[in-house]
Amino acid sequence: MKPIRFWTALAALLCLAGGSRAASFTWSSPSDALSLDPQGANDVVSVSVQGAAYEPLVAFSPKLELEPRLAVSWEQVAPKAWRIHLRPGVRFHEGQVLSADDVVFSIERGLAATSDTRQELTSIASASKVDALTVEIATREPDAILPRELTFLRIMNRAWAEAHGAALPSDMRRRQESFATRNANGTGPYRLVSREPDAETVFARNPDWWDGTPALDRVVFRPIANDATRLAALLSGAIDMMEPVPVQAVGRLRKTPGFRLMEGPETRIVYLGFDQTRAELPGSDVKGANPFRDVRVRRAVWQAIDMAAIEARVLRGVARRAGTMIAPQVNGWAPALEERPPYDPVEAKRLLAEAGYPNGFSVPFDCPNNRYVADEAVCTAIVPMLARVGIRAELSAQPKALYFPKLFRREASLWMFGWIPPTYDALHVLANTVASPDPSSNRGGYNFGGYRNDAVDALIASAGSDIDPDRRRTVMQEALRLHAANVGHVPLYQQSLLWGVSNRVRMVQLPDGVLQLRWVQVEAGQ
């Protein structure tokens, strides 16, 4: 692979030869994409980068309405069967024609044990080819929202993946790589030019894109970990867009000519999770017991955290405290779900004593430092709040490339995490983060602490198979209410999207936080 500077120099020469600057777009986040493998990494940054090259069958429009992409239509042909009709004449970047074989392969790949997209496909039992442009998907139970669940399934070419030994997704949990980790062959608007992890990923226009001529000649993703450096890169013109804008710089950016702040509520809820599985809490000074298996201890943690103070002093108004695991923009939300137990350190200490821990206990506290808005700062603020009631949280803040695999290996005792339902439906949150872990159904894959409640599981199963929208909404709300009563997790806040953008750029911001490169336009300059 040629060094990044070669491609940068070549682009500059091409611009000079043409007499004007080509339409290029460079953006930055604090962390890199974990993988280009579309089933190997499913976090928002990875999905945004992968989206330059890979496309789904179905997608959300700027108005959050489902629209056809690689599928032209779909219908539910039986209570547990859907037919997907593919767009004819679509080609992958290396020339292969899109067919039903590729879609069946991508679904099976997405269901593999090493896949990071299994949570999107929990209801799928199997997929089969009907003809060259038709796929039938069988679901375990009736699934009224399957098209929404397909929006994050990006389609790979079967022959290409198998030829390069990438028939299975690379396993992010073990930090494994395959050919698909650093290479791409999709149907999307931009073709991969080069990939240098943690430095720069470069794409060029795909002249054969089925959806017309892409707006940009060149797309560059450049991770910049330091907030101040990332902001300086934006203001100097080295990049065209950054996310997130650090909370302390929001006011400055709003007043800076030539730039704007794109701000809106994200559907992500950031929360704390607990190890509720092991008989002894790893890393704690409590031996022979796990305090977090007691609901009184979990409630003590919730009541020890002063979210009003964090909201005002740490998040500075760019997030709102949350009382439930879903945001108001998600189907299933209701105002009553937002009720939080009051901040009350005296009551928290009483609960700990009642549970048998009058002197508290120590516990490792894991937190990302480059994933969520002010993530490390929020965790740092929580530590003395817990200490005030006797819980001595030993904070370890890490980059997401190290942090996420640790969670997937189930090695954390107390941690911060955040979840966006790409379906805009509460079932996605419930099935993945709240349901009891069950490999046979793909549910509970992100329930890292092993929270388990049979009544909640029954409600989740009911919501997953009910096709009546009002009835399933009521069922999901009851599951969320019971989960909060059990303190399965501690919701902290719904964060805002904070994108710093050059006024030369036109783009769309969806509540799921994914940057849709197909909608980005840049005014060419001299």
C-alpha positions in Angstrom: 0.0 0.0 0.0 1.4 3.4 -0.9 2.0 5.9 1.9 -0.8 8.4 2.6 1.4 11.3 1.6 1.5 9.9 -2.0 -2.2 10.1 -2.3 -2.3 13.6 -0.8 0.3 14.8 -3.2 -1.4 13.3 -6.2 -4.7 14.9 -5.2 -3.0 18.3 -4.9 -1.4 17.9 -8.4 -4.7 17.0 -9.9 -6.3 20.1 -8.4 -3.5 22.3 -9.7 -3.8 20.8 -13.2 -7.6 21.5 -13.2 -7.1 25.0 -12.1 -9.5 24.7 -9.1 -9.9 22.7 -6.0 -11.7 19.4 -6.5 -14.8 18.7 -4.4 -13.3 16.8 -1.4 -14.5 16.3 2.1 -12.4 15.5 5.2 -13.9 14.8 8.5 -12.7 13.7 11.9 -13.7 12.0 15.1 -11.7 11.3 18.3 -11.3 7.6 17.4 -10.8 5.6 14.3 -13.2 3.1 12.7 -12.6 -0.2 14.4 -12.8 -2.1 11.0 -13.9 -1.7 7.4 -15.6 -5.1 7.7 -19.3 -4.2 7.6 -20.2 -7.1 9.9 -17.0 -6.9 11.9 -17.7 -3.5 13.6 -21.0 -1.7 14.1 -20.3 1.4 16.2 -21.4 4.7 14.8 -17.9 5.8 13.6 -17.2 2.5 11.9 -20.6 2.5 10.2 -20.1 6.1 9.0 -16.7 5.2 7.4 -18.0 1.9 6.0 -20.9 3.8 4.5 -18.6 5.4 1.9 -18.2 1.9 0.3 -21.0 -0.3 1.6 -24.8 0.0 1.3 -27.9 -1.6 2.9 -31.0 -3.0 1.4 -33.1 -0.4 3.1 -32.3 3.0 4.7 -33.9 5.9 6.5 -34.5 9.1 4.5 -33.8 12.6 6.0 -37.5 12.5 7.2 -36.8 9.1 8.9 -39.0 7.3 6.4 -37.9 3.9 5.0 -36.6 4.2 1.5 -35.3 1.5 -0.9 -31.6 1.2 -1.5 -30.2 -2.1 -2.8 -33.7 -3.5 -2.4 -36.4 -1.9 -4.6 -39.3 -3.4 -2.6 -40.2 -5.8 0.2 -43.4 -7.5 1.5 -44.4 -9.8 4.3 -45.6 -12.9 2.4 -46.5 -14.9 5.5 -46.6 -14.2 9.3 -42.9 -15.4 9.5 -41.6 -14.7 6.0 -40.5 -11.6 4.1 -39.6 -11.3 0.4 -36.9 -8.8 -0.6 -36.7 -7.7 -4.3 -33.2 -6.5 -5.3 -32.3 -3.6 -7.6 -31.1 -4.9 -11.0 -27.8 -3.9 -12.6 -26.0 -2.9 -9.4 -22.2 -3.6 -9.5 -19.7 -3.9 -6.8 -16.5 -1.8 -7.0 -14.5 -4.6 -8.6 -17.2 -5.3 -11.2 -19.3 -8.2 -9.7 -23.0 -7.9 -10.2 -25.2 -7.8 -7.1 -27.4 -10.9 -6.7 -29.4 -12.8 -4.2 -26.4 -14.9 -3.3 -24.6 -11.8 -2.0 -27.6 -10.9 0.2 -28.0 -14.4 1.6 -24.3 -14.5 2.3 -24.4 -11.1 4.0 -27.3 -12.1 6.3 -25.6 -15.4 7.2 -22.4 -13.5 7.8 -24.3 -11.0 10.0 -25.6 -13.9 12.1 -22.2 -15.5 12.6 -20.9 -15.8 16.1 -18.1 -13.3 15.4 -20.4 -10.7 13.9 -21.0 -7.3 15.4 -24.3 -7.0 13.6 -26.1 -10.0 15.2 -28.1 -7.6 17.4 -29.7 -6.1 14.3 -30.9 -9.5 13.1 -32.2 -11.1 16.2 -35.5 -12.2 14.7 -34.0 -13.9 11.5 -34.0 -17.7 11.4 -32.7 -18.1 7.9 -32.4 -16.5 4.4 -32.7 -18.2 1.1 -32.5 -17.4 -2.6 -35.7 -17.4 -4.6 -34.2 -16.2 -7.9 -31.3 -14.0 -8.9 -32.9 -10.9 -7.6 -35.2 -12.2 -4.9 -34.5 -13.3 -1.3 -36.8 -14.8 1.2 -36.2 -14.2 4.9 -37.7 -16.5 7.5 -38.1 -15.1 11.0 -38.4 -17.0 14.3 -41.7 -15.2 15.1 -43.8 -12.7 13.2 -41.7 -9.6 12.8 -43.6 -6.5 11.8 -40.5 -4.2 11.7 -38.0 -6.4 9.9 -37.3 -3.8 7.2 -36.2 -1.4 9.9 -33.9 -4.0 11.3 -32.2 -4.4 7.9 -31.1 -0.8 7.7 -27.7 -1.5 9.2 -27.0 -4.7 7.2 -24.4 -3.6 4.6 -24.1 -6.0 1.7 -20.8 -7.7 0.8 -19.9 -9.6 -2.4 -19.8 -13.3 -1.6 -17.1 -14.3 -4.2 -14.8 -11.5 -3.1 -15.1 -12.3 0.6 -14.5 -16.0 0.1 -11.6 -15.5 -2.3 -9.8 -13.4 0.3 -10.5 -15.7 3.3 -13.1 -13.3 4.8 -16.2 -15.5 4.7 -16.6 -14.9 8.4 -16.5 -11.5 10.1 -13.3 -10.5 11.9 -13.8 -10.8 15.6 -13.5 -7.4 17.2 -13.8 -8.9 20.7 -10.4 -10.6 20.2 -9.0 -7.7 18.1 -8.6 -10.1 15.1 -8.3 -8.9 11.5 -9.0 -10.4 8.1 -8.7 -9.0 4.6 -12.0 -7.2 5.0 -10.7 -5.3 8.0 -8.6 -3.0 5.9 -10.0 -3.5 2.4 -13.5 -3.0 0.9 -15.5 -3.9 -2.1 -19.0 -2.5 -1.9 -21.6 -1.0 -4.1 -21.5 2.5 -2.6 -20.7 5.9 -3.9 -17.0 5.9 -3.0 -14.2 3.3 -3.5 -11.5 2.7 -1.0 -8.1 4.1 -2.0 -6.0 3.6 1.1 -6.4 2.7 4.7 -3.9 3.5 7.5 -5.5 2.7 10.9 -5.4 5.6 13.4 -4.1 7.9 10.7 -6.2 8.3 7.5 -8.7 6.4 5.3 -9.2 7.7 1.8 -12.0 7.1 -0.7 -12.4 8.2 -4.3 -15.6 8.7 -6.4 -17.2 5.6 -7.8 -18.0 6.6 -11.4 -20.2 3.5 -11.8 -22.5 4.1 -8.8 -26.0 3.0 -9.6 -27.5 6.1 -7.9 -25.9 8.7 -10.1 -22.7 10.7 -9.9 -21.4 11.1 -6.3 -21.0 14.7 -5.2 -17.4 14.4 -4.1 -14.2 13.5 -5.8 -12.5 12.5 -2.6 -13.5 11.5 0.9 -11.0 11.4 3.8 -11.5 10.3 7.4 -8.8 11.4 9.8 -9.2 10.5 13.5 -7.8 13.1 15.8 -8.0 12.1 19.5 -7.2 15.5 21.1 -10.2 17.8 21.3 -8.2 21.0 20.9 -6.2 19.7 18.0 -9.4 18.5 16.2 -11.0 21.9 16.7 -7.9 23.7 15.4 -7.9 21.4 12.4 -11.5 22.5 11.6 -10.8 26.2 12.1 -7.7 26.1 10.0 -9.5 24.4 7.1 -7.5 21.1 7.4 -10.8 19.3 7.9 -14.3 20.2 6.9 -16.3 18.6 9.7 -15.5 17.3 13.2 -17.5 15.5 15.8 -18.1 15.9 18.6 -17.3 19.5 19.3 -16.0 19.6 22.9 -18.6 21.0 25.3 -16.3 23.8 26.3 -15.9 25.0 22.7 -19.6 25.0 21.7 -20.0 28.8 22.5 -16.8 29.7 20.6 -17.8 27.8 17.5 -21.3 29.3 17.4 -19.6 32.7 17.1 -16.9 31.9 14.6 -17.5 33.2 11.0 -17.4 30.5 8.3 -18.4 27.7 10.6 -21.6 26.4 12.2 -22.6 24.0 14.9 -25.0 21.3 13.8 -26.7 20.3 17.0 -29.6 17.9 17.7 -30.7 15.2 20.2 -29.1 11.8 19.5 -31.2 8.7 20.2 -28.3 7.4 22.3 -28.8 6.9 26.0 -25.5 6.6 28.0 -25.8 4.4 31.1 -24.0 2.5 33.7 -23.9 -1.3 33.8 -23.1 -3.8 36.5 -21.7 -7.3 36.7 -24.7 -9.2 38.0 -23.5 -12.7 37.0 -20.5 -13.8 38.9 -20.7 -15.0 42.5 -17.7 -12.8 43.4 -17.3 -9.3 42.0 -14.0 -9.2 40.1 -11.5 -6.6 41.4 -13.5 -5.7 44.5 -12.3 -6.0 48.1 -15.5 -7.9 48.9 -14.7 -11.6 48.8 -17.1 -14.4 48.3 -20.0 -12.1 47.2 -21.1 -9.8 44.4 -22.7 -6.6 45.8 -24.3 -5.8 42.4 -26.5 -8.9 42.6 -28.5 -7.0 45.2 -31.0 -4.5 43.8 -30.5 -2.3 46.9 -26.9 -1.8 46.0 -27.7 -1.0 42.4 -30.4 1.5 43.6 -27.8 3.0 45.9 -25.5 3.7 42.9 -28.4 5.4 41.1 -29.3 7.6 44.1 -25.7 8.5 44.8 -25.3 10.1 41.4 -26.3 13.8 41.1 -27.2 14.0 37.4 -28.5 17.5 37.7 -25.0 18.7 38.7 -23.4 16.6 36.0 -25.8 18.0 33.4 -25.1 21.6 34.4 -21.4 21.5 35.2 -19.9 18.7 33.1 -22.2 18.4 30.1 -23.0 22.2 30.1 -26.4 21.8 28.7 -25.6 19.6 25.7 -27.2 16.6 27.1 -30.3 15.9 29.3 -30.5 13.5 32.2 -32.4 10.3 31.4 -34.7 8.0 33.4 -35.1 5.2 31.0 -33.1 3.3 28.3 -34.7 4.9 25.3 -34.9 8.5 24.0 -38.2 10.4 23.3 -37.6 10.0 19.5 -37.9 6.2 19.9 -41.1 4.3 19.5 -42.2 3.0 23.0 -41.1 6.1 24.9 -43.6 7.7 27.4 -43.1 10.6 29.8 -43.8 8.4 32.8 -40.7 6.3 32.0 -38.5 9.3 32.7 -39.1 9.3 36.5 -35.7 8.8 38.2 -35.3 8.0 41.9 -34.2 11.2 43.6 -30.6 12.0 44.2 -30.2 11.1 47.9 -26.8 10.1 49.2 -28.3 9.5 52.7 -30.7 7.0 51.3 -28.0 5.4 49.2 -25.9 4.8 52.4 -28.9 3.4 54.1 -29.5 1.0 51.2 -25.9 -0.2 51.3 -26.0 -0.8 55.0 -29.3 -2.7 54.7 -27.7 -4.8 51.9 -24.8 -5.7 54.3 -22.2 -3.1 53.2 -22.2 -0.4 55.9 -18.6 0.4 55.0 -19.1 0.3 51.3 -16.7 -1.6 49.0 -14.2 -1.0 46.2 -14.9 -1.8 42.5 -13.1 -1.2 39.2 -14.9 1.4 37.1 -14.3 1.2 33.3 -15.1 4.1 31.1 -14.2 5.1 27.5 -12.3 8.3 26.9 -13.0 8.9 23.2 -16.5 7.6 22.5 -19.3 9.6 24.1 -19.7 13.3 24.7 -17.6 14.2 27.8 -17.4 10.4 28.7 -14.3 10.5 30.8 -15.3 13.8 32.5 -18.7 12.3 33.4 -17.1 9.2 34.9 -14.6 11.3 36.8 -17.5 13.3 38.3 -19.3 10.1 39.3 -16.3 8.7 41.3 -16.5 11.2 44.2 -20.3 10.9 44.3 -20.0 7.2 44.8 -17.2 7.6 47.3 -19.5 9.9 49.4 -21.7 6.9 50.1 -18.9 4.4 50.5 -18.4 2.9 47.0 -14.8 3.3 46.1 -14.8 3.3 42.3 -11.3 2.9 40.8 -11.6 4.6 37.4 -9.9 3.2 34.3 -10.6 5.4 31.3 -9.5 3.8 28.0 -9.7 4.4 24.2 -12.6 2.5 22.7 -10.3 0.2 20.7 -9.3 -1.3 24.0 -12.5 -0.6 26.0 -15.0 -2.3 23.7 -13.2 -5.7 23.5 -13.0 -5.7 27.3 -16.7 -5.4 27.6 -17.3 -8.0 24.9 -15.1 -10.4 26.9 -17.3 -9.7 30.0 -14.3 -8.6 32.0 -15.8 -5.4 33.6 -17.5 -5.0 36.9 -18.9 -1.5 36.6 -18.9 0.4 33.4 -20.3 3.1 31.1 -21.9 2.3 27.8 -24.3 3.9 25.3 -26.9 2.6 22.9 -28.6 3.9 19.8 -31.5 1.8 18.4 -31.0 2.1 14.6 -34.6 1.0 14.1 -36.0 3.9 16.2 -37.9 1.2 18.1 -37.6 0.2 21.8 -37.5 -3.5 21.0 -33.9 -3.0 19.7 -32.7 -1.7 23.0 -34.7 -4.3 25.0 -33.6 -7.3 22.9 -29.9 -6.4 22.9 -29.1 -4.7 26.2 -31.9 -5.8 28.6 -32.9 -9.4 27.6 -31.1 -12.3 29.2 -28.1 -13.4 27.2 -29.3 -16.2 24.9 -27.1 -17.2 21.9 -29.9 -19.4 20.5 -32.0 -16.3 19.9 -29.2 -13.7 19.5 -30.8 -11.7 22.3 -28.9 -10.1 25.1 -25.7 -9.8 23.2 -24.9 -6.4 24.8 -26.3 -7.3 28.2 -22.7 -7.4 29.4 -23.6 -7.7 33.1 -26.0 -10.6 32.7 -29.1 -8.8 34.1 -31.9 -11.4 34.1 -35.6 -11.1 34.8 -38.0 -13.7 33.5 -41.0 -11.3 33.4 -39.0 -8.8 31.4 -37.9 -11.5 29.0 -41.5 -12.7 28.5 -42.5 -9.1 27.7 -39.6 -8.7 25.2 -40.6 -11.9 23.5 -44.2 -10.8 23.3 -43.2 -7.4 21.8 -41.0 -9.2 19.2 -43.8 -11.2 17.9 -46.8 -8.9 18.2 -47.8 -7.1 15.0 -50.3 -4.8 16.7 -48.5 -1.5 17.1 -50.4 -0.2 20.1 -50.3 -3.4 22.0 -46.6 -4.0 21.4 -45.9 -0.4 22.5 -47.7 -1.0 25.8 -45.8 -4.2 26.3 -42.4 -2.5 25.6 -43.2 0.2 28.1 -44.0 -2.3 30.8 -40.7 -4.1 30.1 -38.9 -0.8 30.5 -40.8 0.0 33.7 -39.9 -3.4 35.3 -36.3 -3.0 34.2 -36.1 0.4 35.9 -37.7 -1.0 39.1 -35.0 -3.8 39.1 -32.3 -1.2 38.4 -31.0 -3.5 35.7 -28.9 -0.5 34.5 -28.6 3.2 35.6 -29.6 5.5 32.7 -27.4 8.7 32.9 -28.1 11.0 29.9 -29.3 11.4 26.4 -26.4 13.2 24.6 -26.7 15.7 21.9 -25.0 15.5 18.5 -22.4 18.3 18.3 -21.0 18.6 14.8 -18.7 21.4 13.8 -19.0 22.1 10.1 -17.5 24.5 7.6 -20.1 26.7 5.8 -18.8 25.2 2.6 -20.4 21.9 3.5 -24.0 20.8 3.2 -25.0 17.6 5.0 -27.8 15.9 6.9 -27.7 15.0 10.6 -29.9 12.0 11.6 -30.6 11.3 15.3 -28.7 8.0 15.1 -25.4 10.0 14.7 -24.3 8.2 11.5 -22.7 10.5 8.9 -24.4 9.7 5.6 -21.7 10.5 3.0 -24.1 10.1 0.1 -25.8 13.3 1.2 -22.6 15.4 1.7 -21.9 18.2 -0.7 -19.0 20.7 -0.7 -18.7 23.9 -2.5 -15.5 23.8 -4.6 -13.1 26.7 -4.0 -10.2 28.2 -5.8 
